[in-house]
Amino acid sequence: MNKPLIGIIGNLLIDQGGMFPGYKRAYVNNDYVQTVAMAGGTPFILPLISDYETIKGQIANIDALIISGGYDVNPLVYGEEPIPEQGFLCPERDDYDIKVIKIALELNKPILGICRGLQILNAALGGTIYQDTSKIEGSYIKHQQSSRPDVASHTVEVIKETKLYDILGESALTNSFHHQAIKEVATGFKVSARAKDGVIEAIEKEEGFVIAVQWHPEMMAKKDSKMLDLFKALIKQCTKED
């Protein structure tokens, strides 16, 4: 039997110097590829394109979707103006992600969002984002860690009676590489995990399998079985019989 084909949204790497300054390259961090393979899926990188029908063809041919991390989400997407802490933006990525998300939901594809993937999923469906964690009242945890990507830096508390609780249990130690975070949760979604300072660390759709987390489980999956279990849960959705 063929392994499920797991689409991983790619990024644009814009050369800052060398022979081709400003040149755009399609890529995704290799941890995504390796982790999908470890979890029993066939990784397939989805390059950014703009044509809707072509994008629909991409998504129709995969079994599940991973919305990968990357640049900051443009605040104009959710109706705000940028603040000084706003980071680098990639409008092509925002446009592509929003189209992919809506198509994947229409086609009932299982979805796992990671870091930026959580934020753009929320924004694409009507939610909002804190442009910087310094704007979150009561937030005191360092959410941009200064250590190796595979090192856990803070605790995430998982909410009972959620799909994420069934996968991870009541808590997990996670890495953390973000300065933006969810503010208002999109309609049809609920919070499934928070950091101890209240920052939203995961959301999930009330129907189907659509889970998004603020940390990077793919960077920890080789050493932490809980993180690998997230990808196994996604792939399991592809192998269920109708």
C-alpha positions in Angstrom: 0.0 0.0 0.0 1.3 3.5 -0.9 2.1 5.7 2.0 0.0 8.8 2.4 1.2 11.9 0.5 1.8 14.7 2.9 2.0 18.2 1.3 4.3 20.6 3.1 3.9 24.3 2.2 7.2 25.7 1.0 8.8 29.1 1.5 10.6 31.7 -0.6 14.3 32.3 0.3 15.3 35.7 -1.0 19.1 36.0 -1.7 20.6 38.9 0.1 23.9 39.0 -1.8 26.2 36.8 -3.9 25.7 36.5 -7.6 21.9 36.8 -7.6 20.8 39.4 -5.0 17.0 39.5 -4.7 16.7 36.0 -6.4 13.9 33.9 -5.0 14.4 30.2 -4.2 11.8 27.6 -3.2 12.6 25.6 -0.1 11.5 24.0 3.1 13.5 23.1 6.2 14.6 19.5 6.0 13.3 18.6 9.4 9.7 18.7 8.0 10.7 16.2 5.3 12.5 13.9 7.7 9.8 13.9 10.3 7.0 13.1 7.8 9.0 10.2 6.6 9.7 9.0 10.2 6.0 9.2 10.9 5.1 6.9 8.0 4.2 9.5 5.3 5.6 10.5 1.9 6.8 14.1 2.1 5.9 16.3 -0.8 7.0 20.0 -0.9 4.4 22.4 -2.2 6.0 25.4 -4.0 4.3 28.8 -3.9 2.2 29.6 -7.0 -0.6 32.1 -7.5 -3.1 30.5 -9.9 -6.1 29.2 -8.0 -6.9 26.3 -10.2 -3.3 25.1 -10.2 -3.3 25.4 -6.4 -6.5 23.4 -6.2 -4.8 20.7 -8.3 -1.9 20.6 -5.8 -4.2 20.1 -2.8 -6.5 17.6 -4.6 -3.5 15.3 -5.0 -2.3 15.2 -1.5 -3.7 13.2 1.4 -3.0 15.8 4.2 -1.4 19.2 4.6 1.3 20.7 6.8 1.3 24.5 7.0 4.9 25.2 7.7 6.6 28.0 9.6 8.1 31.1 8.1 7.9 34.9 7.9 5.5 37.1 9.9 1.9 37.2 8.8 1.1 40.6 7.2 -1.2 42.5 9.7 -3.2 43.8 6.7 -4.5 40.2 6.3 -6.5 40.6 9.6 -7.3 44.3 9.3 -4.5 46.0 11.3 -1.6 48.3 10.5 2.0 47.3 11.2 3.6 48.2 14.5 7.4 48.8 14.9 8.0 45.3 16.1 6.6 43.8 12.8 9.1 41.5 11.2 9.9 40.6 7.5 6.8 40.0 5.3 6.3 37.8 2.3 3.0 38.7 0.6 3.3 35.8 -1.9 3.4 33.3 1.0 0.4 34.9 2.7 -1.6 34.8 -0.5 -0.7 31.2 -1.2 -1.3 30.0 2.3 -4.8 31.6 2.5 -5.8 30.0 -0.8 -4.4 26.6 0.2 -6.1 26.7 3.6 -9.5 27.4 2.1 -9.2 24.8 -0.6 -7.9 22.1 1.9 -10.9 22.8 4.2 -13.3 22.5 1.3 -11.7 19.2 0.3 -11.7 18.0 3.9 -8.0 17.4 4.0 -6.4 16.8 7.5 -4.3 19.8 8.4 -1.4 20.4 10.8 -0.3 24.0 11.2 3.1 24.8 12.7 4.2 28.2 14.2 3.4 30.7 11.4 1.1 27.9 10.2 -1.1 28.4 13.3 -1.1 32.2 12.9 -2.0 32.2 9.2 -4.7 29.5 9.6 -6.3 31.7 12.3 -6.0 34.9 10.3 -7.2 33.3 7.0 -10.5 32.3 8.7 -11.2 35.6 10.5 -9.1 35.5 13.6 -6.5 38.1 14.7 -2.9 38.1 15.9 -0.8 39.9 18.4 2.0 41.4 16.3 4.4 41.0 19.2 4.1 39.1 22.5 5.2 42.2 24.3 1.6 43.5 23.6 0.0 40.6 25.5 -1.0 41.5 29.0 0.6 39.2 31.5 3.0 37.5 29.1 6.3 36.9 30.9 7.7 33.8 29.2 10.6 34.1 26.7 8.9 32.9 23.5 11.9 33.4 21.3 14.4 31.0 22.8 18.2 31.3 22.6 19.1 27.6 22.3 19.2 24.8 19.8 16.0 24.1 18.0 15.6 20.6 19.5 15.8 21.9 23.1 12.5 22.4 25.0 12.3 25.9 26.5 8.9 26.1 28.2 5.8 24.1 29.3 2.6 23.9 27.3 -0.6 23.0 29.2 -3.1 21.1 27.0 -6.8 21.5 27.5 -8.8 18.3 28.3 -11.4 17.0 25.8 -9.5 18.2 22.8 -7.9 16.2 20.0 -4.5 17.5 21.1 -5.0 16.2 24.6 -5.6 12.7 23.1 -2.2 13.0 21.3 0.0 14.8 23.9 -1.7 14.3 27.2 -2.1 17.1 29.8 1.2 18.9 29.1 4.3 19.0 26.9 7.7 20.6 26.9 8.2 22.6 23.7 10.7 24.7 21.9 9.6 28.3 21.1 10.6 30.5 18.1 7.9 33.2 17.7 7.1 36.8 18.6 3.6 36.8 17.2 0.7 34.9 18.7 -3.1 34.4 18.4 -5.3 37.2 19.8 -8.9 36.4 18.7 -9.6 32.8 17.7 -11.3 32.2 14.4 -14.9 31.1 14.4 -15.2 27.3 14.5 -12.0 26.8 16.3 -11.1 26.4 20.0 -8.0 26.8 22.1 -6.4 23.5 22.9 -3.2 24.6 24.7 -1.6 27.6 26.4 1.7 28.5 27.8 1.8 29.2 31.6 1.6 33.0 30.9 -1.7 32.5 29.0 -0.3 32.8 25.4 -2.2 30.5 23.1 -0.1 27.6 22.0 -2.5 25.5 20.0 -6.0 25.7 18.4 -8.1 23.0 16.6 -11.2 22.9 14.5 -14.2 21.6 16.3 -15.0 19.3 13.3 -12.6 17.2 11.3 -8.8 17.0 11.9 -7.4 20.5 11.8 -4.8 21.1 14.5 -2.2 23.9 14.7 0.6 24.5 17.3 2.8 27.5 18.0 6.0 25.5 18.5 8.1 23.5 16.0 7.5 19.8 16.7 9.4 18.8 13.6 12.6 20.1 15.2 12.1 18.0 18.3 10.7 14.8 16.8 13.9 12.8 16.6 14.4 13.0 20.4 10.8 13.5 21.6 8.2 10.8 20.8 5.3 13.1 21.7 6.3 15.5 19.0 6.5 12.7 16.5 3.1 11.6 17.6 1.6 14.8 16.2 2.7 13.8 12.7 1.6 10.2 13.2 -1.8 11.4 14.2 -2.0 13.5 11.0 -1.0 10.5 8.9 -3.4 8.2 10.7 -6.2 10.4 9.4 -5.2 9.5 5.9 -5.4 5.8 6.4 -8.8 5.6 8.1 -11.3 3.6 6.1 -14.5 5.4 5.0 
